[in-house]
Amino acid sequence: MSENKEPHVAKFVYDFTEGNKDLKDLLGGKGANLAEMTNLGLPVPPGFTITTEACKVYLDSGEEPAALRDEVSAHLDALESRMVKKLGQPDNPLLVSVRSGAKFSMPGMMDTVLNIGLSDKSVKGLAAQAGDERFAWDSYRRLIQMFGKTVLGVDGDLFEEALDQAKEAKKVTVDTELEAADLKKLVATFKKIVKREAGRDFPQDPREQMDLAIHAVFDSWNTDRAKLYRRQERIPHDLGTAVNVCSMVFGNLGPDSGTGVAFTRDPASGHQGVYGDYLQNAQGEDVVAGIRNTVPLAELERIDKKSYDQLMQIMETLENHYKDLCDIEFTIERGQLWMLQTRVGKRTAGAAFRIATQLVDQGLIDETEALQRVTGAQLAQLMFPRFDEHAKTEMVGRGIAASPGAAVGKAVFDSYTAVKWSRSGEKVILVRRETNPDDLDGMIAAEGILTSRGGKTSHAAVVARGMGKTCVCGAEELEVDTKRRRMTVPGGRVVEEGDVISIDGSSGKVYLGEVPVVPSPVVEYFEGRMHAGAQDADELVEAVHRIMAFADRKRRLRVRANADNAEDALRARRFGAQGIGLCRTEHMFLGERREMVEKLILADTQDEREAALAELLPLQKKDFVELFSAMDGLPVTVRLLDPPLHEFLPDITELSVRVALAESRQESHENDLRLLQAVHRLHEQNPMLGLRGVRLGLVIPGLFTMQVRAIAEAAAERKNAKGDPRAEIMIPLVGTVQELEIVREEADQVIAEVEAATGTQLKLAIGTMIELPRAALTAGQIAEAAEFFSFGTNDLTQTVWGFSRDDVEASFFTAYLEKGIFGVSPFETIDKDGVGSLVKAAATAGRETRPDLKLGVCGEHGGDPESVHFFHEVGLDYVSCSPFRIPVARLEAGRAATNSQGSDHR
């Protein structure tokens, strides 16, 4: 006896009277909501839903479940009895639609077939029933066209070409001008196309039509476009789709019929009112096709007041029932209103915040639910400036939307020029093939960054997002020539240095000239330049203020900033940062100080090394005094020098050319020669896995102790000035507890010396970054010498996956995303199964050794909404992110703390 592999399910088909809105997993979103409206007593055309479980069996086995046909037959019999019609019967035919309906809305991605049940015989019955022969034959040609393309796989262009030929022969331009006789001929032509292309006749048996259409909808779950959409929207691939079989109603039966779409609130602004469109004497597909112009929904009151009043009452019922903005599709058939669909409506980011607070005020939802109605991604959209959508523009290229915002400035092609022009008051866009760490000054000075190479995890993208800079990467159609200081755009036009360009980091579009920018009032609010509650406060700002207050009251996770200077620290504090989780000291060694680092690297004797360190010490101390002052009373985690020393030396190729030229001209080049020798000495095949982090502190005598001394002296100075410095010292790239113990012993000695010299008692916590798999796996041992862990998830992701972050996106990430290996880049959202497992294990082991161990994260993931939820779940104490991401992290930390399933607004 063969094993039955079908899942144990009570049944595969539910009548609309049997389900409810909570059965989306089983009935899909459309079926669940049709059932809910039916339960509410609203006018829904009768029908039934085939479950997602049936789809899963079909997709797994290639055959429908054995019980499905009998269940469909039973429900079809009941539907025919209710409608007093038979599917496709010649004299009084019942017609049905067969529509997809997954748990999450996937508009246009899967298949639908309308007018099932029409045939050569029943088309005449429909004509008599409707009293409109043209309507019947037009419905029949639509069925053959849709069925041929969707079910039988016929090229849809063949039908369109035949339709165009029919219009051309009649000398008309739109379908509605074809008469019944023309449509009869078109039906015959369409049937010939089906016979020729599909190798079979168009089926005349209405039940065969329905069964084949159901299978086609199942199959459409795995079409390329559906899979691509799910990857983009991060919808699981194993859900399957339900199929809704619904009796047809027609809005194209005369002036007392029509079709429309309505919203219970404005999805663009969130304001209450009458929003939507209506089209008289039309089917829904006519609205979508734009064959005729719609009228505002309010016009329905004049056209058909009875239906309008009923619709308004239904809309109020649905919004109060769903406690949210509802998106509604309806048809009026000869004065009878029918509800075809409702769902929680999609909305703009601004509308989401406004509606959430409005519903709280109306008593429909509480603050906890309000937090579930908005997202960090929506808040991020509201924070970035944007171009005026009504402005005239000249688009010349498009790249990857790497960091949102709108930036306008003069094109410059190197960092030096960007800084120079910016200091002169010019707004500039830094244009490069790709950026590197040497471009940091120029990136800071620029309004935005444009590169012709790279992607969302390239250097330009990551740094720009961290700084809140607009960035467009990978605009391959733009030819950037940095030597000639110009850029060639499609069509051969040349953008010279100094020409104004505009870039849109939200769309990836690049424009010539200046596009007017509209500032974000939300950023002005976070910066303290706009006050919520004031008489003239922006309505959106007031809504954001209230939601953020909800989030701050609910959240457990604290939010710190990644900031390397006092200016960023002060901005972060205004944005709500509760300290600094990552101060990267390597950024303090750029610019003029690079020469001092070169002296350190070139030192041949201990005296030379100590002299170089002594020169750096007061500058480091000054940096920390400013930082501790800006963050007075809040923790500041200072990471000791992390990157390889070669990053502070000139490029090996550039240096070699300089030496060669000097030798050929017999010029003095002793310093360049020493630099070149140092570059060769420090050269590594894979420097990110070489001499960096804690290894530098162990190999370069005095380097880390100089930094620790600068931190301790700065803290002592602030404390003696009645300040409240709360410095924490973080050792990077530790892989074993012995490394940390050696560095810690030296650091403790330096701190004791500073305490004795200043007469000040300092409480400087010493901890480490967990950014190597070995560190995570031996976290219990490392916690013996560490007072805190900060997970460096950027490097941890690289080392867990074996990825070089600078290389992999350009080489194969696109293919991995397209093939579904990644739902999203692991550098954007934490890989919970791999990297996340190590974070969780390390957190648990660390606290077993040291129960009071403080745990945080300071990688790029600290400001990613989904990752914030994960960090909350595994029990971290704080996340740290760039200043501009702090509000997003605060909001998501609040949402994570409520731990509500909430509404899903995909």
ABEGO torsion letter per residue (X at the ends): XBBBABBBBABABBBAAABBAAAAAAAEAAAAAAAAAAAAGBBBBBEBBBBAAAAAAAAAAGBBBAAAAAAAAAAAAAAAAAAGBBBGBAABBBBBBBBBBBABBBBGABBBBBGBGBBAAAAAAAAAAAGBAAAAAAAAAAAAAAAAAAAAGBBAAAAAAAAAAAAAAAGBABAAABBAAAAAAAAAAAAAAAAAAAGBBBBABAAAAAAAAAAAAAAAAABAAAAAAAAAAGBBAAAEBBBBBBBBBBAAAEAABEBBBBBABBAAAGBBEBBEBBBBGBBAAAAAAGABBBBBAAAAAAABAAAAAAAAAAAAAAAAAAGBBBBBBBBBBGGBBBBABBBBBBBBAAAAAAAAAAAAAAGABBAAAAAAABBAAAAAAAABBBBBAABBBBBABBBBBABBEBBBEBBBABAAAAAAAAAAGBBBBBBBABBBAAAAAAAAABABBBBABEBAABAAAAAAAAAGBBBBBGBAABBBBAAAGBBBBBGGBBBBBGBBBBBBAAAGBBBBEBBBBBBBAAAAAAAGABBBGBAABBAAAAAAAAAAAAAAAABABBBBBBBABAAAAAAAAAAGBAEBABBBAAAAABEAAAAAAAAAAABABAAAAAAAAAAAAAAAAAAAAAAAAAABGBBBBBBBBABBAAAABBBAAAAAAAAAAAAAAGBBAAAAAAAAAAAAAABBABAAABBBEAAAAAABBGAAAAAAAAAAAAAAAAAAAGBBBBBBBBBBGBABAAAAAAAAAAAAAAAAAAAAAAGBBBBBBBBBBBABAAAAAAAAAAAAABABBBBBAAAAAAAAAGBBAAAAAAAAAAAAAAAGABABBAAABBBAABAAAAAAAAAAAAAAABAABBBBBABAAAABAAAAAAAAAAGBABBBBBAAAAAAAAAAAAAAAAGBAEBBAX
